[in-house]
Amino acid sequence: MDENPPALPVRAAAWAMAALALVLTLAGVLVQVRIPEEWQPHPPLTPDFGVALTFPLTGAFLVSQRPRLSMAWLIWAGGLLGSGNVAFTALMFHWASQGDMGAAVAARAVQVTCWAVSGLLLAVMVPLYSPTGTLPSRGWRVVVAAGSVATAAEVVLSLLRPDPDPAGYPWPAVIHNPLQVRALIPYYVPVWDVLQYVIQACVVAALASLALRLRRADPVTRRQITWPLSVFAVYVAFYLLGPAMWLPATLWTALIPFAILFAALRYRLYGIDTVISRTFVAAGLLGAIGVVYFVAGAVSSLVVSGYHQVGGLVAALFAGAFFQPLRRVLQRVVDRALYGRVGDPALLAERLTQEVRRAGPADALASVVTVVREGLAVEGVAVEVAGGRPRYVESGQAGPSPREVPLVWHGEPVGRLLVGPPGARRFAAAHDERVLSTLLPYVADVAHAVRMAADLQRSRERILAAREEERRRLRRDLHDGLGQTLGAMAMTINMARHSLERSPETADALLHDLRVGMDAVAGDIRELVYGLRPPALDDLGLEGAVRALAEETLPAGTDGVEDIAVRVDGDLAGLPAAVEVAVYRIVQEALNNVRRHARATRAEVVVTRHPAGGGGELRVTVADDGVGPPARPRAGVGMSSMRERAAELGGNCVVTAAETGGTVVEARFPLTA
């Protein structure tokens, strides 16, 4: 198939003949409206008008783009012959009404030929060659041959048609056929009916060839075939129903070439899914709501007087109440019919839920990405989870420039969903949006769970590291401090025992040194105990311990701190020991920062428990009127320690600048009842 632009003469000829076809069509319409009523064609409007209006231009465009596409020439030629049919049908009746039967006979010969050959090309050949321009297989040549022979016989039989009986003729006079064969009178109608049945069989076979192509095609070609198959299926239904359906058939025929154009050029190829989906949903809604409206109106007319006022209101209310649930049901039915289990958003959500239940957050994320990729039929999907340790999970290849969809969990951004380019089995854009809107909350939940699991793991690692560091410190202090001191004291006791009888003065001096050493040991033990839990918490309680910290900070008056206010709201009794230690250490570190770095004159410590009874939250705020935090804060050991102490207990600690200047350290701790 040649993708290069055709030579200028070919394009010019194609468009010139298309223009000629439109001229013939317009001339035929103008002539027909001027024909006397008794000579008007019956029926006045046929599918040939739809052919004449759209097929020539569509065929010319296809020829100008794909000159080696046989289907393009079939559409172009069929449209041109359809225009000839319209024009010469009108001329035939016009000349007959004027008494010029010779010209009418000639016009009839041209009209019959155009009508028969146009039908063969457009109703049989085009479906057979759609959308690739080749037959599905060599076996389909039988259909081409049968249709061609039947059409040729149809033309010959029409040219040799005996004159009909004037008594049953619907027009004022019989258009005499100079080529008539009177011997065909007994056989004309049966033979004509047989030819019509053969052509109808060829039309149905051509439609079946499209269905067979659809079944055997690859995913891309399958989408391409859906366009012509859909429009030809409706046309064949109108065609088999006969002249009674010629008005809708005329309107529908005008749409056929555009569907073929989309399929041949792959322009908005996959929009057929959205067209079919919305058409079925709209039709279902109109039908169902119409029934609801009718039933509600009928019931209200029986039980309520003033039907035209109250009944209409009741019917409208019932129809409105059923609208949205019914739309969802119809949309799901259509999605299931078009895309199967893979593309049904509700089934995808159910599968997603099962995958999450079977695996932990880390493994579930990979399953979630796979389900989303299959549901969207794209080449790749990835999820990027934000946080301390960003996690990236990908299924397929998202590509260098994927579509980014933010993942938000209860207003908090938790990551991004990256959607790659459409795959071979791509779905319509409207369907993709339905899948995304359905699955996005599930993906955000899993991303949040992964983030929380990672945070929990990091918190556990920090707790283990802190515990091991504390053990190492205790071991070092006990071994290097208390251990050596106690060893030296044991030696002093032995020396005092040996010197007690020989030199009481020496023994007394040794015992004095032993007493001093014991004081040092007691001090070391107090330091160790203080490092584990400040004694002030047990002696004074949390409120008293915080006030004691404030008083200890005040003597450093040379640093500018003149006043530290402490305010406690709520009952602090019965708090968990770990919370008391964390609050005490955070206040201690915050006041040290005030004294050392803030250059503040006043500070305030507020401890609030809300609600005052059990449970709720404990909030600690340390504010000063100093210079405020630096423009580019660096997380030092003190800041990190405060944040980690709060995080270990499920809370948080933030350091911000006060609106009136200064620094605010705020920590929150959740409390269980």
C-alpha positions as CSV (number, residue, x, y, z in Angstrom):
1,M,0.0,0.0,0.0
2,D,1.5,3.3,-1.1
3,E,1.7,5.9,1.6
4,N,3.3,8.6,-0.7
5,P,1.2,11.4,-2.2
6,P,-0.2,10.4,-5.6
7,A,0.7,12.3,-8.8
8,L,-1.1,15.5,-9.4
9,P,-3.2,14.3,-12.4
10,V,-4.6,11.4,-10.4
11,R,-5.7,13.8,-7.5
12,A,-7.1,16.3,-10.0
13,A,-9.1,13.7,-11.8
14,A,-10.4,12.2,-8.6
15,W,-11.6,15.6,-7.3
16,A,-12.9,16.6,-10.7
17,M,-15.1,13.5,-11.0
18,A,-16.3,14.1,-7.4
19,A,-17.3,17.6,-8.4
20,L,-19.1,16.2,-11.4
21,A,-20.9,13.8,-9.2
22,L,-22.2,16.6,-7.0
23,V,-23.3,18.5,-10.0
24,L,-25.2,15.5,-11.3
25,T,-26.8,15.1,-7.8
26,L,-27.8,18.7,-7.6
27,A,-29.1,18.7,-11.1
28,G,-31.2,15.5,-10.4
29,V,-32.7,17.1,-7.2
30,L,-33.6,20.3,-9.1
31,V,-35.1,18.4,-12.0
32,Q,-37.1,16.1,-9.7
33,V,-38.7,18.9,-7.7
34,R,-40.0,20.4,-11.0
35,I,-41.6,17.1,-12.3
36,P,-45.4,17.1,-12.3
37,E,-46.9,15.3,-9.3
38,E,-48.3,12.5,-11.4
39,W,-44.8,11.7,-12.8
40,Q,-43.0,11.9,-9.4
41,P,-40.8,8.8,-8.7
42,H,-42.1,6.3,-6.1
43,P,-40.7,6.5,-3.5
44,P,-39.3,10.0,-4.0
45,L,-36.3,9.4,-1.7
46,T,-34.0,6.3,-1.9
47,P,-30.7,5.4,-0.4
48,D,-29.1,6.4,-3.7
49,F,-29.4,10.1,-2.5
50,G,-27.3,9.3,0.5
51,V,-24.7,7.6,-1.8
52,A,-24.7,10.5,-4.2
53,L,-24.2,13.1,-1.4
54,T,-21.2,11.6,0.5
55,F,-19.6,8.7,-1.4
56,P,-18.0,10.7,-4.3
57,L,-16.2,13.2,-2.0
58,T,-15.1,10.5,0.4
59,G,-13.9,8.4,-2.4
60,A,-12.0,11.3,-4.0
61,F,-10.3,12.1,-0.6
62,L,-9.3,8.4,-0.2
63,V,-8.0,8.2,-3.7
64,S,-5.9,11.4,-3.2
65,Q,-4.4,9.9,0.0
66,R,-4.1,6.2,-1.0
67,P,-4.2,5.9,-4.8
68,R,-3.3,2.2,-4.6
69,L,-6.0,1.3,-2.2
70,S,-8.6,-0.6,-4.3
71,M,-11.3,0.2,-1.8
72,A,-10.8,3.9,-2.4
73,W,-11.5,3.5,-6.1
74,L,-14.6,1.3,-5.4
75,I,-16.1,4.0,-3.2
76,W,-15.3,6.7,-5.7
77,A,-16.7,4.9,-8.6
78,G,-19.8,3.7,-6.7
79,G,-20.5,7.2,-5.5
80,L,-20.1,8.6,-9.1
81,L,-22.5,5.9,-10.4
82,G,-24.9,6.7,-7.5
83,S,-25.0,10.3,-8.6
84,G,-25.7,9.2,-12.2
85,N,-28.6,7.1,-10.9
86,V,-30.1,10.1,-9.1
87,A,-29.6,12.4,-12.1
88,F,-30.9,10.1,-14.8
89,T,-33.8,8.9,-12.7
90,A,-35.0,12.4,-12.5
91,L,-34.3,13.1,-16.2
92,M,-36.2,9.9,-17.2
93,F,-39.4,11.0,-15.5
94,H,-38.9,14.6,-16.6
95,W,-38.6,13.7,-20.3
96,A,-41.4,11.2,-20.0
97,S,-43.7,13.9,-18.5
98,Q,-42.7,16.1,-21.5
99,G,-43.7,13.3,-24.0
100,D,-40.1,12.8,-25.1
101,M,-40.1,9.0,-24.7
102,G,-37.0,8.4,-26.7
103,A,-34.9,10.5,-24.4
104,A,-36.7,8.8,-21.4
105,V,-35.7,5.4,-22.7
106,A,-32.1,6.4,-23.1
107,A,-32.1,7.9,-19.6
108,R,-33.6,4.7,-18.2
109,A,-30.8,2.6,-19.7
110,V,-28.2,4.8,-18.1
111,Q,-30.1,4.9,-14.8
112,V,-30.5,1.1,-14.6
113,T,-26.8,0.5,-15.3
114,C,-25.7,3.1,-12.8
115,W,-28.1,1.7,-10.1
116,A,-27.1,-1.9,-10.5
117,V,-23.3,-1.4,-10.8
118,S,-23.3,1.2,-7.9
119,G,-25.1,-1.3,-5.7
120,L,-22.6,-4.1,-6.6
121,L,-19.6,-1.8,-5.8
122,L,-20.9,-0.3,-2.6
123,A,-23.0,-3.1,-1.0
124,V,-20.9,-6.1,-2.0
125,M,-17.4,-5.1,-3.1
126,V,-16.6,-2.4,-0.5
127,P,-17.4,-4.6,2.5
128,L,-15.5,-7.4,1.0
129,Y,-12.4,-5.2,0.5
130,S,-12.7,-3.3,3.8
131,P,-10.6,-2.0,5.4
132,T,-7.3,-3.2,3.9
133,G,-8.2,-3.1,0.2
134,T,-7.8,-6.9,-0.2
135,L,-10.2,-9.9,0.0
136,P,-10.1,-11.9,3.3
137,S,-9.0,-14.9,1.2
138,R,-9.2,-16.3,-2.3
139,G,-12.4,-18.2,-1.5
140,W,-14.3,-14.9,-1.4
141,R,-13.8,-14.5,-5.1
142,V,-16.9,-16.7,-5.5
143,V,-19.0,-13.9,-3.9
144,V,-17.4,-11.3,-6.2
145,A,-18.1,-13.5,-9.2
146,A,-21.7,-14.3,-8.1
147,G,-22.5,-10.7,-7.4
148,S,-20.9,-9.5,-10.7
149,V,-22.8,-12.1,-12.8
150,A,-26.1,-11.4,-11.0
151,T,-25.6,-7.6,-11.5
152,A,-24.8,-8.1,-15.2
153,A,-27.8,-10.3,-15.6
154,E,-29.9,-7.7,-13.8
155,V,-28.8,-5.0,-16.2
156,V,-29.4,-7.1,-19.3
157,L,-32.8,-8.2,-18.0
158,S,-33.8,-4.6,-17.3
159,L,-32.7,-3.5,-20.8
160,L,-34.8,-6.3,-22.3
161,R,-37.7,-5.9,-20.0
162,P,-41.1,-6.2,-21.7
163,D,-43.4,-3.3,-21.4
164,P,-45.6,-3.6,-18.3
165,D,-49.4,-3.7,-18.4
166,P,-50.7,-0.1,-18.5
167,A,-53.5,-1.1,-16.1
168,G,-51.2,-1.6,-13.2
169,Y,-48.7,1.1,-14.2
170,P,-48.3,3.8,-11.5
171,W,-47.5,6.6,-14.0
172,P,-49.7,8.2,-16.7
173,A,-48.0,6.4,-19.6
174,V,-45.7,3.4,-20.1
175,I,-42.1,4.3,-21.1
176,H,-41.9,2.0,-24.1
177,N,-38.8,-0.2,-24.2
178,P,-37.7,-0.6,-27.8
179,L,-35.4,-3.5,-26.8
180,Q,-38.1,-5.5,-25.1
181,V,-38.3,-9.2,-25.6
182,R,-42.0,-10.3,-25.4
183,A,-41.0,-13.9,-24.9
184,L,-39.7,-13.0,-21.4
185,I,-43.1,-12.0,-20.1
186,P,-43.8,-15.3,-18.3
187,Y,-40.2,-15.5,-16.9
188,Y,-39.4,-11.9,-16.2
189,V,-40.7,-11.6,-12.6
190,P,-39.4,-15.0,-11.4
191,V,-35.9,-14.4,-12.9
192,W,-35.8,-10.9,-11.5
193,D,-36.7,-12.2,-8.0
194,V,-34.0,-14.9,-8.2
195,L,-31.4,-12.3,-9.2
196,Q,-32.5,-10.1,-6.2
197,Y,-32.1,-13.0,-3.9
198,V,-28.7,-13.8,-5.2
199,I,-27.6,-10.1,-4.8
200,Q,-29.1,-10.1,-1.2
201,A,-27.1,-13.2,-0.4
202,C,-24.0,-11.6,-1.7
203,V,-24.7,-8.5,0.5
204,V,-25.1,-10.7,3.6
205,A,-22.0,-12.7,2.6
206,A,-20.0,-9.4,2.3
207,L,-21.1,-8.5,5.8
208,A,-20.2,-11.9,7.1
209,S,-16.7,-11.4,5.6
210,L,-16.2,-8.4,7.8
211,A,-17.3,-10.4,10.9
212,L,-14.9,-13.1,9.9
213,R,-12.1,-10.6,9.6
214,L,-13.0,-9.2,13.0
215,R,-12.7,-12.7,14.6
216,R,-9.4,-13.6,13.0
217,A,-7.7,-10.1,13.1
218,D,-5.0,-8.9,15.4
219,P,-6.0,-6.3,18.1
220,V,-5.2,-3.3,15.9
221,T,-7.0,-4.5,12.8
222,R,-9.9,-5.7,14.9
223,R,-10.5,-2.1,16.0
224,Q,-10.1,-0.9,12.5
225,I,-12.8,-3.3,11.2
226,T,-15.3,-2.3,13.9
227,W,-16.1,0.9,12.1
228,P,-17.3,-0.5,8.7
229,L,-18.8,-3.6,10.3
230,S,-21.0,-1.5,12.6
231,V,-22.3,0.8,9.8
232,F,-22.8,-2.0,7.3
233,A,-24.7,-4.2,9.8
234,V,-27.3,-1.4,10.2
235,Y,-27.5,-0.8,6.5
236,V,-28.0,-4.5,5.7
237,A,-30.8,-4.6,8.2
238,F,-32.5,-1.6,6.5
239,Y,-31.8,-3.2,3.1
240,L,-33.5,-6.5,3.9
241,L,-36.5,-4.7,5.4
242,G,-37.3,-3.3,2.0
243,P,-38.7,0.1,0.8
244,A,-40.6,0.7,4.0
245,M,-37.2,1.6,5.7
246,W,-35.7,3.6,2.8
247,L,-36.0,6.9,4.6
248,P,-33.8,5.9,7.6
249,A,-31.7,3.9,5.1
250,T,-31.0,7.0,3.1
251,L,-29.8,8.9,6.1
252,W,-27.7,6.0,7.4
253,T,-26.2,5.4,3.9
254,A,-24.8,9.0,4.0
255,L,-22.7,8.0,7.1
256,I,-21.2,4.9,5.7
257,P,-18.2,6.4,3.8
258,F,-17.1,8.4,6.9
259,A,-16.9,5.2,8.9
260,I,-14.9,3.6,6.1
261,L,-12.7,6.7,5.9
262,F,-11.9,6.5,9.7
263,A,-11.0,2.8,9.3
264,A,-8.9,3.2,6.2
265,L,-6.9,6.1,7.4
266,R,-6.9,5.1,11.1
267,Y,-8.1,8.6,12.0
268,R,-9.6,8.5,15.5
269,L,-9.7,4.8,14.9
270,Y,-10.7,3.8,18.4
271,G,-13.5,6.3,18.9
272,I,-15.9,3.7,17.7
273,D,-15.9,2.3,21.2
274,T,-17.1,5.6,22.7
275,V,-19.6,6.1,19.9
276,I,-21.2,2.7,20.4
277,S,-21.0,3.0,24.2
278,R,-22.7,6.4,24.4
279,T,-25.3,5.4,21.8
280,F,-26.4,2.3,23.7
281,V,-26.4,4.2,27.0
282,A,-28.4,7.1,25.6
283,A,-30.9,4.8,23.9
284,G,-31.3,2.7,27.1
285,L,-31.8,5.8,29.2
286,L,-34.3,7.3,26.8
287,G,-36.3,4.0,26.6
288,A,-36.2,3.2,30.4
289,I,-36.9,6.8,31.5
290,G,-39.7,7.0,28.9
291,V,-41.3,3.9,30.4
292,V,-40.9,5.2,34.0
293,Y,-42.3,8.5,33.0
294,F,-45.3,6.9,31.3
295,V,-46.0,4.5,34.2
296,A,-45.7,7.2,36.8
297,G,-47.9,9.5,34.7
298,A,-50.5,6.8,34.2
299,V,-50.6,5.9,37.9
300,S,-50.9,9.5,38.9
301,S,-53.7,10.0,36.4
302,L,-55.7,7.3,38.2
303,V,-55.2,8.4,41.8
304,V,-54.6,12.2,41.5
305,S,-56.8,14.7,39.9
306,G,-55.4,17.4,37.8
307,Y,-53.1,14.9,35.9
308,H,-51.6,17.5,33.6
309,Q,-50.1,19.4,36.5
310,V,-49.4,16.9,39.3
311,G,-48.9,13.8,37.1
312,G,-46.2,15.4,35.1
313,L,-44.3,16.5,38.2
314,V,-44.5,13.0,39.7
315,A,-43.4,11.4,36.5
316,A,-40.4,13.8,36.2
317,L,-39.4,13.1,39.8
318,F,-39.5,9.3,39.3
319,A,-37.6,9.6,36.0
320,G,-34.9,11.8,37.7
321,A,-34.6,9.4,40.6
322,F,-33.9,6.5,38.3
323,F,-31.6,8.4,35.9
324,Q,-28.2,8.1,37.6
325,P,-28.4,4.5,38.9
326,L,-29.8,3.4,35.5
327,R,-27.0,5.2,33.7
328,R,-24.4,3.4,35.8
329,V,-26.0,0.0,35.2
330,L,-26.2,0.6,31.4
331,Q,-22.7,1.8,31.2
332,R,-21.4,-1.3,33.0
333,V,-23.4,-3.5,30.7
334,V,-22.0,-1.8,27.6
335,D,-18.4,-1.9,29.0
336,R,-18.8,-5.6,29.7
337,A,-20.1,-6.2,26.2
338,L,-17.4,-4.1,24.4
339,Y,-14.4,-4.9,26.5
340,G,-15.2,-8.1,28.4
341,R,-13.9,-8.8,31.9
342,V,-10.6,-7.1,31.3
343,G,-12.2,-3.7,30.6
344,D,-15.1,-3.7,33.1
345,P,-14.1,-1.0,35.7
346,A,-16.2,-2.7,38.4
347,L,-14.6,-6.1,37.8
348,L,-11.2,-4.5,37.8
349,A,-11.9,-2.8,41.1
350,E,-13.0,-6.2,42.5
351,R,-9.9,-7.9,41.2
352,L,-7.8,-5.0,42.7
353,T,-9.3,-5.6,46.1
354,Q,-8.6,-9.3,46.0
355,E,-5.0,-8.7,45.0
356,V,-4.5,-6.3,47.8
357,R,-6.0,-8.7,50.4
358,R,-3.8,-11.5,49.3
359,A,-0.5,-9.6,49.6
360,G,1.2,-7.1,51.8
361,P,1.5,-3.5,50.8
362,A,4.9,-3.9,49.1
363,D,3.8,-6.9,47.0
364,A,0.3,-5.5,46.4
365,L,1.7,-2.4,44.7
366,A,3.1,-4.6,41.9
367,S,-0.2,-6.4,41.4
368,V,-2.1,-3.1,41.4
369,V,0.2,-1.7,38.7
370,T,-0.4,-4.8,36.6
371,V,-4.2,-4.6,36.9
372,V,-4.2,-0.9,36.0
373,R,-2.1,-1.6,32.9
374,E,-4.4,-4.3,31.7
375,G,-7.5,-2.3,32.4
376,L,-6.2,0.7,30.4
377,A,-4.6,-1.5,27.7
378,V,-1.4,0.6,27.6
379,E,2.2,-0.4,27.1
380,G,3.2,0.4,30.7
381,V,2.1,1.8,34.0
382,A,4.2,2.8,37.0
383,V,3.5,4.1,40.5
384,E,6.0,6.4,42.2
385,V,5.4,6.6,46.0
386,A,6.7,9.8,47.6
387,G,8.3,9.8,51.0
388,G,11.5,9.4,52.8
389,R,12.5,6.5,50.6
390,P,10.7,6.9,47.3
391,R,9.5,3.7,45.7
392,Y,9.1,3.1,42.0
393,V,7.1,0.1,40.7
394,E,6.6,-0.4,37.0
395,S,4.7,-2.9,34.8
396,G,5.6,-2.9,31.2
397,Q,7.3,0.3,29.8
398,A,5.8,3.6,30.8
399,G,8.0,5.3,28.2
400,P,10.0,8.6,28.4
401,S,6.9,10.9,28.6
402,P,4.1,9.2,30.4
403,R,0.9,10.8,31.5
404,E,1.1,11.8,35.1
405,V,-1.9,11.4,37.4
406,P,-1.4,12.5,41.0
407,L,-2.3,10.1,43.8
408,V,-4.0,11.8,46.7
409,W,-5.1,10.1,49.9
410,H,-7.6,12.2,52.0
411,G,-6.1,15.4,50.6
412,E,-2.5,14.3,51.1
413,P,-0.3,13.7,48.0
414,V,1.2,10.3,48.3
415,G,2.8,9.8,44.9
416,R,2.1,9.7,41.1
417,L,0.6,7.2,38.7
418,L,2.5,7.2,35.4
419,V,0.5,5.9,32.4
420,G,2.4,4.9,29.2
421,P,1.3,5.2,25.6
422,P,-1.7,3.1,24.3
423,G,-0.9,-0.5,23.4
424,A,-2.1,-2.5,20.5
425,R,-5.4,-3.4,22.2
426,R,-6.1,0.1,23.2
427,F,-9.5,1.3,24.5
428,A,-11.4,4.5,23.9
429,A,-10.4,7.6,25.8
430,A,-13.7,7.8,27.5
431,H,-13.4,4.2,28.7
432,D,-9.9,4.9,30.0
433,E,-11.2,7.9,32.1
434,R,-13.8,5.6,33.6
435,V,-11.2,3.0,34.5
436,L,-8.9,5.7,36.0
437,S,-11.7,7.3,38.0
438,T,-12.7,3.9,39.4
439,L,-9.2,2.5,40.2
440,L,-7.5,5.7,41.3
441,P,-8.7,5.6,44.9
442,Y,-7.6,2.0,45.3
443,V,-4.1,2.9,43.9
444,A,-3.9,5.8,46.2
445,D,-4.8,3.6,49.2
446,V,-2.2,1.1,48.4
447,A,0.4,3.8,47.8
448,H,-0.4,5.3,51.2
449,A,-0.1,1.9,52.8
450,V,3.3,1.4,51.1
451,R,4.4,4.8,52.4
452,M,3.1,4.1,55.9
453,A,4.8,0.6,55.9
454,A,8.1,2.2,54.8
455,D,7.7,4.9,57.5
456,L,7.0,2.2,60.1
457,Q,10.0,0.2,59.0
458,R,12.2,3.3,59.2
459,S,10.8,4.1,62.6
460,R,11.5,0.5,63.8
461,E,15.0,0.8,62.5
462,R,15.6,4.1,64.3
463,I,14.1,2.6,67.5
464,L,16.4,-0.4,67.2
465,A,19.4,1.8,66.5
466,A,18.6,4.0,69.4
467,R,18.1,1.0,71.7
468,E,21.4,-0.5,70.7
469,E,23.1,2.9,71.1
470,E,21.6,3.2,74.5
471,R,22.8,-0.3,75.4
472,R,26.3,0.5,74.2
473,R,26.3,3.7,76.2
474,L,25.2,1.9,79.3
475,R,27.8,-0.8,78.8
476,R,30.5,1.8,78.3
477,D,29.4,3.7,81.4
478,L,29.1,0.6,83.5
479,H,32.3,-0.9,82.3
480,D,34.5,2.1,82.0
481,G,33.0,4.1,84.8
482,L,31.3,2.1,87.5
483,G,33.2,-1.1,86.8
484,Q,36.7,0.4,87.2
485,T,35.6,2.5,90.1
486,L,34.2,-0.5,92.0
487,G,37.3,-2.4,91.2
488,A,39.5,0.3,92.6
489,M,37.3,0.5,95.7
490,A,37.7,-3.3,96.2
491,M,41.4,-2.9,96.1
492,T,41.2,0.0,98.6
493,I,39.2,-2.2,101.0
494,N,41.8,-4.9,100.8
495,M,44.6,-2.4,101.4
496,A,42.7,-0.9,104.4
497,R,42.3,-4.4,105.9
498,H,46.0,-5.2,105.7
499,S,46.9,-1.7,107.1
500,L,44.4,-1.7,109.9
501,E,46.6,-3.4,112.5
502,R,50.1,-2.1,111.4
503,S,49.1,1.5,110.5
504,P,45.7,2.7,111.6
505,E,46.4,6.1,110.1
506,T,47.0,4.6,106.7
507,A,43.8,2.6,107.0
508,D,41.9,5.7,107.9
509,A,43.2,7.5,104.9
510,L,42.2,4.6,102.6
511,L,38.8,4.5,104.1
512,H,38.4,8.2,103.5
513,D,39.3,7.8,99.9
514,L,36.8,4.9,99.7
515,R,34.1,7.2,101.1
516,V,34.9,9.7,98.4
517,G,34.8,7.0,95.7
518,M,31.4,5.8,96.9
519,D,30.1,9.4,96.5
520,A,31.4,9.4,92.9
521,V,29.7,6.0,92.3
522,A,26.4,7.4,93.6
523,G,26.8,10.3,91.3
524,D,27.5,8.1,88.3
525,I,24.4,6.0,89.1
526,R,22.3,9.1,89.4
527,E,23.5,10.2,85.9
528,L,22.7,6.8,84.5
529,V,19.2,6.8,86.0
530,Y,18.7,10.4,84.8
531,G,19.6,9.3,81.3
532,L,17.0,6.6,81.3
533,R,14.2,8.7,82.8
534,P,14.5,12.2,84.4
535,P,13.9,11.9,88.1
536,A,12.0,15.1,88.0
537,L,9.1,13.3,86.2
538,D,8.7,10.9,89.1
539,D,9.3,13.6,91.8
540,L,7.4,16.5,90.4
541,G,5.2,15.1,87.7
542,L,5.2,16.3,84.0
543,E,3.9,19.8,84.8
544,G,6.4,20.3,87.7
545,A,9.3,18.9,85.6
546,V,8.5,21.4,82.8
547,R,8.4,24.3,85.2
548,A,11.7,23.2,86.7
549,L,13.2,23.2,83.2
550,A,12.0,26.7,82.6
551,E,13.5,27.8,85.9
552,E,16.8,26.2,85.0
553,T,17.0,28.1,81.7
554,L,16.4,31.5,83.4
555,P,19.7,31.9,85.2
556,A,21.4,32.3,81.9
557,G,20.4,35.9,81.9
558,T,23.4,37.0,80.0
559,D,21.9,35.3,76.9
560,G,18.9,37.7,77.0
561,V,16.1,35.4,78.2
562,E,14.2,37.4,80.8
563,D,11.0,35.4,81.2
564,I,9.7,31.9,80.4
565,A,6.0,31.4,81.0
566,V,4.6,27.9,81.4
567,R,0.9,27.2,80.9
568,V,-0.8,23.8,81.3
569,D,-4.4,23.1,80.0
570,G,-6.0,19.9,81.0
571,D,-5.1,17.1,83.4
572,L,-1.6,15.6,82.7
573,A,-2.1,12.8,85.2
574,G,-2.1,9.2,83.9
575,L,-0.1,9.9,80.8
576,P,2.0,7.1,79.4
577,A,5.6,7.1,80.7
578,A,7.0,7.2,77.1
579,V,4.9,10.3,76.3
580,E,6.1,12.1,79.5
581,V,9.7,11.4,78.6
582,A,9.3,12.6,75.0
583,V,7.5,15.8,76.1
584,Y,10.2,16.5,78.7
585,R,13.1,16.0,76.2
586,I,11.4,18.0,73.5
587,V,10.8,20.9,75.9
588,Q,14.4,20.6,77.2
589,E,15.9,20.7,73.7
590,A,13.6,23.6,72.6
591,L,14.5,25.7,75.6
592,N,18.2,25.0,75.1
593,N,17.8,26.3,71.5
594,V,16.1,29.4,72.8
595,R,18.9,30.0,75.2
596,R,21.7,29.3,72.7
597,H,20.5,30.5,69.3
598,A,17.2,32.4,69.4
599,R,18.4,35.7,71.0
600,A,15.0,35.9,72.5
601,T,13.9,37.9,75.6
602,R,10.7,35.9,76.3
603,A,9.5,32.4,75.7
604,E,6.3,30.5,76.5
605,V,5.7,26.8,77.0
606,V,2.1,25.5,76.6
607,V,1.1,21.9,77.3
608,T,-2.5,21.1,76.3
609,R,-4.4,17.9,76.7
610,H,-7.6,17.7,74.7
611,P,-10.1,16.6,75.7
612,A,-9.4,16.9,79.3
613,G,-10.5,13.3,80.0
614,G,-8.9,10.1,78.6
615,G,-7.8,9.7,75.0
616,G,-7.6,12.6,72.6
617,E,-4.3,14.4,71.9
618,L,-1.5,16.0,73.8
619,R,0.0,19.2,72.3
620,V,3.2,20.9,73.3
621,T,4.2,24.3,72.1
622,V,7.4,26.2,72.8
623,A,7.4,29.7,71.3
624,D,9.9,32.6,71.6
625,D,10.2,36.2,70.3
626,G,13.7,35.7,68.9
627,V,15.1,36.0,65.4
628,G,13.2,33.0,64.1
629,P,14.4,29.9,62.2
630,P,17.0,30.4,59.5
631,A,15.9,30.8,55.9
632,R,17.6,27.5,55.0
633,P,17.2,25.4,58.1
634,R,19.5,22.5,58.6
635,A,18.3,19.5,60.5
636,G,20.8,19.2,63.4
637,V,20.9,16.5,66.0
638,G,18.6,18.4,68.3
639,M,15.9,19.0,65.7
640,S,16.1,15.4,64.4
641,S,15.9,14.1,68.0
642,M,12.7,16.0,68.6
643,R,11.0,14.8,65.4
644,E,12.1,11.2,66.0
645,R,10.8,11.2,69.6
646,A,7.4,12.4,68.4
647,A,7.3,10.0,65.4
648,E,8.1,7.0,67.6
649,L,4.9,7.6,69.5
650,G,2.8,8.2,66.3
651,G,2.9,12.0,66.6
652,N,4.8,14.7,64.8
653,C,6.9,17.7,65.6
654,V,7.3,20.8,63.4
655,V,9.4,23.9,63.7
656,T,7.9,27.0,62.1
657,A,8.3,30.8,62.2
658,A,5.8,32.7,64.3
659,E,3.6,35.4,62.6
660,T,4.9,38.1,64.9
661,G,8.6,36.9,64.7
662,G,10.4,34.2,66.6
663,T,10.3,30.4,66.4
664,V,7.5,28.0,67.3
665,V,8.2,24.3,68.1
666,E,4.9,22.3,68.1
667,A,4.6,18.6,68.9
668,R,1.5,16.5,68.9
669,F,1.0,13.1,70.5
670,P,-2.1,10.9,70.0
671,L,-3.4,9.4,73.2
672,T,-5.5,6.3,73.6
673,A,-8.3,6.1,76.1
